[in-house]
Amino acid sequence: SLRLLFVGVNWEGKGGPIAVAALRELRARGVNATLTVVGCEPPAGTPRDGLTVIPFLEKSKPADRARFAQLWREAQLFVLPTRFEAAGIAFVEAGAYGIPSLGTNVGGVPSYVQHDETGLLLPLAADGSAWADAIQALIADPARYARYAQAARARYERELNWDEFGRRMASVIAAHSNSA
């Protein structure tokens, strides 16, 4: 089976309907796909076939934090057809677990997902069928998938972690204090 993960608190804004449409399309094509939604609740009437919803996890609670980590370990692809995004922290989390991301080419997403390196960026106009096409093409090419997964983890280790952020901030502060 193909295990997709969606993490976001704003169902519409994060593209939840598109993620569900992609899931439905994949399943209609015979792909045994599931989608786990974490952080929000789809509206009533949303098809639930292959869909697991975990409306809220509080990462400050050890049990919820462990459950969240387990969901990342079980996922094969992170999908977030977001309509807007300033800082895609969930894309960083995907990289930490070595999971390729599929995101929308909007806002800050390209700062976190490098198209055709750590995942794929789809246009804002892409519908569920286009998302299913991208997902299906990626899973049909195990070497490409492995390359994306390795690149996502390597980029996390190299750039997208708190230690590196701290080093960069210290450098900015030092440069600013030296120029003052």
N, C-alpha and C positions, 0 to 999 in steps of 0.2 A: 504494500500500500504506500501511497504518497502522503506524507504528513506535512500539511501547510500550517503555518502559525501567523496570526494577525494580532498585533498588540496596539491598542489605542483606546482613548477614552471618549472620543467623539465619533460615533458610528458613521454619520453622513460625511463629516469633514475628513475622516481618515479613509473614506472610500469603501466602507463595509459592504454596501450593496454591490459594488463591482467585484469584491473578493468573493461574495456568495455567488454571483453570476458566473465567475470563473470556475468555482467549485462545481456548480451545476453543469456547466459545459464539459468539464473534464469527466465527470461521472457519466454524462450522456455519451461521451466518446468511449466509454469502457474503462477509463482510468479509475482505479480504486483509490480515490483521493478523499482525504478528510481535511477539515479546516477547524482549528481551534482558535476561538476568539477570546482574547483576554483583555479586560478593562472596560468593556461596555456591553450593553444588551441590545441585540437587534430588535427592531420593532415587531410587534405581533404580526403574524402572517408571513414572516420570513421563513422560507423552506428550511427545515431542520435536518434533512437527509445528509448525513456525513458531517454535520456541524456540531461542535461541542462549544458551549458558551460558559466562560468563567467570568462573571461580571466584574469582579473586583478581587485583587490580591494586594494585601498591604505588606510591602517588602520589609517593613520594620518588624514584622512578626516572623519569627524563625520558621514556623510551619508554612506560611505563605511564601516566604523567600525560597524555601526548599522546593515548594511546588512550582514556583516560577522557573527556577533553575532546571527542574526536571522537564518542564515543557520545552525549554530551549534544547535540552539534550535529546529529546525525542523528535524534534522538528527536523525536516529535511530542507525546507525552504521557508524563508520569511517573506511574506507578501504584505505590502502596504500601499494600496492604490490611492494614497493621500491626495487630497485636493489642494492642500497648502501645507507647508512645513518650514519652520524656521530652523530648528535644530532637531534632527532625527535621531534621538538618543536610542530608540529601539533598533535602528540600523547598526549602531555601535555595539549593542548587546548581541545582535546576530553575529557580528564579526568576532566578538569574544568567544562565541561558541563554534566558530568556523562554519557558519551557515550562510550560504549565498542569499542575497536579498534581491527582491524585485520591488522597485519603487517607481514612483511617478517622477518624471523629469520636471520638477517644480521647486521653487524656493531653495532651501538648503540641502535638499536630498542629494544632489550631485556632489556635495562636499563629503558625503558619507558613503555613497554607492558609486563606485567607478564603473561606468558602463563597459560591459564585456571584459571586466577584470575581476571585480568582487561580486558582481551581480548584473542585473539589467535595469535600465531606466526606460520606462514606457512613456509615450506622450500623454498629456492630460486627457486627450480625446479618446484614448484607448478604452474599449468596452470590455465586458467580461470575456467575450470570445477572443479578443486580442490578448488578454492576460492569459487565458487558457492556452493559446497558441505558444506564447513565450515560455510558459511553464512546461508544456509538453515537449517543446524543442529542447529545453535544457535537460530535462530528465532522460530524454532519449539519447543524450550524448554524455556518457559517464566520465569521459576524460575531461570534457569541458566543465562539468559539474565539479569534479575534483579540483581542477585548476582554480575555479572561482572560490571554492571552500578554503583552499590553502591560501589564496591571496587575501581573502577576507580576514582570516586569522592573522596572517603576517602583517596586514595593514593595522589591525587592532594593536598588535604587539609593538609595532614601530611608531604609530602616530596617535591612535584613538584610545588612549587610556589615561587614567588620572595622573600617573607618574609623569608621563610626557607633557600633559597639560600643565602640571606644576613646574616642570623645567622651563617650559615656554613662558609662563607667567613670570617666573623669577628672572628670566632673561629680559623681558620687557621692563620689569620694575628696575632692574639694574641699569639698563640703558637709559631709562627715564631719569633715574637719580644721578647718573653720571653727567647727564646733559643739563641738569638744573643748577 
